[in-house]
Amino acid sequence: MPVIVNKEKCTGCESCLASCPFDAIEMTEGRALINEYCQSCRACLETCPEGAIFETEDEAPKDEAQLAEYRGVWVFAEQREGKVAPVAYELLGAGRSLADALRVELSAVLLGASEAQARGLISHGADRVHHCADPSLEHFNDESYAGALASLIEKHKPEVVLAGATPIGRSFLPRVAARLWAGLTADCTGLDVDLEDGRRDLLQTRPAFGGNIMATIACPGRRPQIATVRPRVMKPLPRDDSRSGEIVKEELVLPPARTSVLEVVKEVAESAVNLQEAEVIVSGGRGVGQKGFAMLKELADLLGGSVGASRAAVDEGWIPYRHQVGQTGKTVCPRIYIACGISGAVQHLVGMQSSDIIIAVNKNPEAPIFTVATYGIVGDVFEVVPALIKKIKEARAQ
Ligand code: FAD
């Protein structure tokens, strides 16, 4: 059974701290808090002179009055090296529609980074930005970020919290949800709200059972409703610097984290172009074969794009994993996605179907890729792609 602290009874005497073999008790705002490291070993139960530590059943769902205390949609605005990540703007686009449907404000939370970055969030759709510029939040740290976001949520009580399903969001949002006894749906590809009969439930859609079905999940009795969303799935709003909004400076008392960032070492990628930022992607599947990837690279270079791949091509060892598009690869949203010799399995489609224009080349007219294609070419890639390359070169030579 979970172990918790009754905040009303706790006097902040700290006598429980040494009892925990997992370092799962921390002091927050003068009160003990049992964090997500707790293994329910019960070693702390007898240590509190006030009897403030006790075992409990799983927290009961919130009643209507408690649910009504939570209002507003929040977006966690991830920043790296002081610059807001594109996924934050995408989430503000999605959050704006949810907030408008719920008739509430849309807020962003920015941990670290500058006030100019906070202002940029308003230009992208936020009504308010909760900005905490504490130096300890400059670099991502699971513990500090989880503590900071959880305490801001406890203070302001938003009903919905969205974050990117990036390595950062995937790492610390589960801790936030555990601290708050809230539901979390990871890797969503669609968001909506259920407003029937006075409900205000977030409908969170994500692939399930290996991507064979899309499941829609709601957490009706829990607040906030937390969802992570893959980058490049939602569309950002156009930047509008005339928008006005409020920047709330948040001062937080954060307990010292157990780990600290000593150095940031960047991986040097083979290709200068990041697949997720490419405007044009030429992707190859099993139908292209190993030798076909050279012509896809030539076409991608001509178009100023990058080469992607299906999992089948990656599994064959024809191209490294970092090029894989799909459920277990990258989600991409280029202006043009050219799928060559790719059948269009659902696990591939979830990673590329929001591309602006999809061109599919496949010799099988029944291939499922044609169901999402803007333009479909039924033919052999070894005839179609060289013909495209030739035409582009001819057009450029004129
Ligand atoms: P195939 O399905 O074998 O299709 C090859 C296509 O090429 C066929 O349609 C054929 O008609 C066409 N073709 C053959 N020769 C030619 C030619 N000369 N000219 C034109 N067309 C030709 N897959 C992903 O892509 N990304 C993922 O992230 C991913 N994650 C997965 C996660 C799980 C849990 C599971 C179970 C599967 C996942 N898969 C993923 C695999 C996915 O189910 C498919 O097996 C895979 O996408 C198939 O790749 P393909 O389309 O290249 O190959």
Boltz pocket constraint, residues with backbone or C-beta under 6 A from the ligand:
constraints:
  - pocket:
      binder: B
      contacts: [[A, 210], [A, 211], [A, 284], [A, 285], [A, 286], [A, 287], [A, 288], [A, 309], [A, 310], [A, 311], [A, 312], [A, 313], [A, 324], [A, 325], [A, 326], [A, 327], [A, 328], [A, 329], [A, 330], [A, 340], [A, 341], [A, 342], [A, 343], [A, 344], [A, 345], [A, 346], [A, 347], [A, 348], [A, 351], [A, 361], [A, 362], [A, 363], [A, 364], [A, 367], [A, 379], [A, 380], [A, 381], [A, 382]]
      max_distance: 6.0
